[in-house]
């Protein structure tokens, strides 16, 4: 089984999902968009995974040069195969389905979520095959300042007080605004790479977050394995 993976920056790779995929014999073919790239035909793949990144869907070609190429493939894949979008990936899927994507502003203030938070599975989320085995309150890593409208016809699967639309499904596509795949090393590199952003309109205790990443590593690895297993079942049922 082969999955096509869209990766936007070196550090935001599939992380714990990679190990789970290797254990299940899944080949991950990754397109690295910070390098010269050529996107292969999706016909030889069973699924598409779209990773996160610091760019925003509302950015222009100068800040996000691969956006239109990605959207074209996502729109094609929506008709042909299951898709899993994480963080930026969820926003791209929402946008491809006609949803608006924008900074998460509440009462005139930018609201970021950076760190480990609980998301609440909705009733539809609790009954959705992607979240089988997850608790109603699920611990995840957040790293975003953007939000999106729920696309028409989509189901809301998870929510949080600071950002309502945390996860959704639309036919064979899933968008998760949050992460489970980040290893402690990835969290450390993300802090270094986003030094300015994580302290603008937000007060982040870096040492505490690094310690929390180590404490929650086993949980995130287990959740990534369950998520991938559930995603495989969805693929098999199509």
C-alpha positions in Angstrom: 0.0 0.0 0.0 1.3 3.5 -0.9 0.3 6.9 0.4 1.3 10.2 -1.2 2.5 12.8 1.4 2.6 16.5 0.9 5.3 18.0 3.2 5.8 21.8 3.3 8.9 22.3 5.5 11.6 19.8 6.8 10.4 19.6 10.4 6.7 19.0 9.7 7.0 15.5 8.6 4.7 12.5 9.5 6.7 11.9 12.7 5.0 9.2 14.8 2.8 8.3 11.8 6.0 7.2 9.9 6.8 4.6 12.4 3.3 3.3 12.5 3.2 3.2 8.7 6.5 1.2 8.6 5.0 -1.3 11.0 2.0 -1.8 8.8 4.0 -2.0 5.6 2.8 1.3 4.1 5.1 3.1 1.8 5.0 6.9 2.3 6.1 8.8 -0.9 6.8 12.4 0.2 6.8 15.5 -2.0 9.0 18.1 -0.4 7.7 21.4 -1.5 10.6 23.5 -0.3 12.6 21.8 -3.1 12.0 21.6 -6.9 9.1 19.1 -7.1 7.0 17.1 -9.5 3.7 15.7 -8.2 3.1 12.2 -9.6 -0.2 10.9 -10.7 -2.4 10.0 -7.8 -3.7 6.9 -9.6 -1.0 4.6 -8.1 -1.8 5.7 -4.5 -4.4 4.6 -2.0 -4.5 7.8 0.0 -3.2 11.3 0.3 -1.8 12.9 3.5 -1.3 16.6 3.6 1.0 17.8 6.4 1.2 21.2 8.3 3.4 24.2 7.7 3.9 27.9 8.6 2.3 29.3 5.5 -1.4 30.1 5.4 -4.0 29.3 2.7 -4.7 33.0 2.3 -1.1 33.8 1.5 -0.1 34.6 -2.1 2.3 32.8 -4.4 5.3 34.7 -3.0 4.8 33.2 0.5 3.1 29.9 -0.7 4.3 29.0 -4.2 3.0 25.4 -4.2 -0.5 26.2 -3.1 -2.4 26.1 -6.4 -0.6 22.8 -7.4 -1.6 21.3 -4.1 -5.2 22.4 -4.3 -5.5 21.0 -7.8 -4.4 17.5 -6.6 -6.6 17.7 -3.5 -9.6 18.5 -5.6 -8.8 15.6 -7.8 -8.3 13.3 -4.8 -11.6 14.3 -3.2 -13.3 12.3 -6.0 -11.0 9.3 -5.9 -9.3 8.5 -2.6 -9.3 9.1 1.2 -7.4 12.2 2.3 -6.1 13.1 5.7 -5.1 16.8 6.2 -3.2 17.9 9.4 -3.1 21.6 10.5 -2.4 23.4 7.2 -3.6 20.3 5.5 -7.0 20.6 7.1 -7.2 24.2 6.0 -6.3 23.3 2.4 -9.0 20.7 2.3 -11.6 23.1 3.8 -10.6 25.7 1.2 -10.7 23.2 -1.7 -14.3 22.5 -0.6 -15.3 26.2 -0.6 -14.7 27.0 3.0 -13.1 30.3 4.1 -9.7 30.2 5.9 -8.6 33.2 8.0 -6.7 34.3 11.1 -8.4 33.1 14.3 -9.6 36.5 15.7 -12.1 36.7 18.6 -13.3 40.1 19.8 -10.6 41.8 17.8 -7.7 39.7 19.2 -5.7 37.1 17.5 -6.1 33.8 19.3 -3.4 31.2 18.9 -3.3 27.7 20.3 0.3 26.5 20.9 0.9 23.5 23.1 -1.0 20.5 24.4 -4.7 21.0 24.7 -7.9 18.9 25.0 -10.2 18.9 22.0 -13.8 17.7 22.5 -15.1 15.1 20.1 -18.7 15.9 19.0 -21.3 13.2 18.9 -20.5 12.7 15.2 -16.8 12.6 16.1 -17.4 10.0 18.8 -19.2 7.9 16.2 -16.9 8.4 13.3 -14.5 5.6 12.4 -11.5 7.8 12.3 -11.8 8.5 16.1 -12.7 4.9 17.1 -10.8 4.3 20.4 -10.4 7.9 21.3 -11.9 9.5 24.4 -14.5 12.3 24.2 -11.7 14.6 25.4 -8.6 13.9 23.5 -5.2 15.4 24.2 -3.5 16.9 21.1 -0.7 19.3 20.1 -1.9 22.6 18.8 0.3 25.0 16.7 -1.9 27.4 14.8 -3.3 30.9 14.6 -5.6 30.3 11.8 -9.2 29.0 11.5 -11.6 27.8 8.8 -15.3 27.7 8.2 -16.8 24.3 8.1 -17.3 23.4 4.4 -20.9 22.9 3.2 -21.9 19.3 3.7 -19.0 18.6 6.1 -19.5 17.1 9.6 -17.9 18.7 12.6 -16.0 16.0 14.5 -14.0 17.9 17.2 -14.0 21.4 18.7 -12.3 23.5 21.3 -13.2 26.7 23.2 -10.6 28.8 21.4 -11.3 27.6 17.9 -14.6 25.9 17.1 -13.7 23.9 14.0 -11.0 21.5 15.1 -11.7 18.4 12.9 -14.2 17.6 10.2 -15.1 15.0 7.6 -16.4 15.4 4.1 -17.2 12.1 2.3 -13.7 10.5 2.1 -11.7 13.4 3.4 -10.7 14.3 6.9 -9.2 17.6 8.2 -7.5 17.8 11.6 -6.4 21.3 12.7 -4.3 19.7 15.5 -1.3 17.3 15.6 -0.6 13.9 17.1 2.4 13.1 15.0 4.9 15.4 16.6 7.8 13.8 18.4 9.7 15.6 21.2 12.5 16.4 18.7 10.0 17.9 16.3 8.5 20.1 19.1 12.0 21.3 20.0 12.8 22.1 16.3 9.4 23.8 15.9 10.1 26.1 18.9 13.5 27.1 17.4 12.0 27.6 13.9 9.0 29.6 15.1 10.8 31.6 17.8 9.3 35.0 16.8 5.8 33.7 16.0 5.3 31.7 19.3 6.0 34.8 21.3 3.9 37.3 19.3 0.3 37.6 20.7 1.1 34.6 22.9 3.1 33.8 26.0 4.8 30.4 25.6 6.8 28.7 28.3 9.3 26.9 26.1 10.9 24.7 28.8 7.5 23.6 30.1 6.3 22.7 26.5 9.5 20.7 25.9 9.0 18.8 29.1 5.4 18.2 28.3 6.3 16.9 24.9 8.6 14.3 26.5 5.9 13.3 29.0 3.2 12.9 26.3 5.4 11.2 23.7 4.1 7.7 24.4 0.5 9.0 24.3 1.1 10.8 21.0 2.7 7.8 19.5 -0.1 5.5 20.5 -2.8 8.0 19.2 -0.9 8.3 15.9 -0.9 4.5 15.6 -4.7 4.3 16.4 -5.4 7.1 14.0 -3.5 5.4 11.1 -5.1 2.1 11.9 -8.6 3.7 11.7 -7.7 5.5 8.5 -6.6 2.2 7.0 -10.0 0.7 7.9 -11.7 3.6 6.2 -9.6 3.0 3.1 -10.4 -0.7 3.1 -14.1 0.1 3.3 -14.1 2.2 0.2 
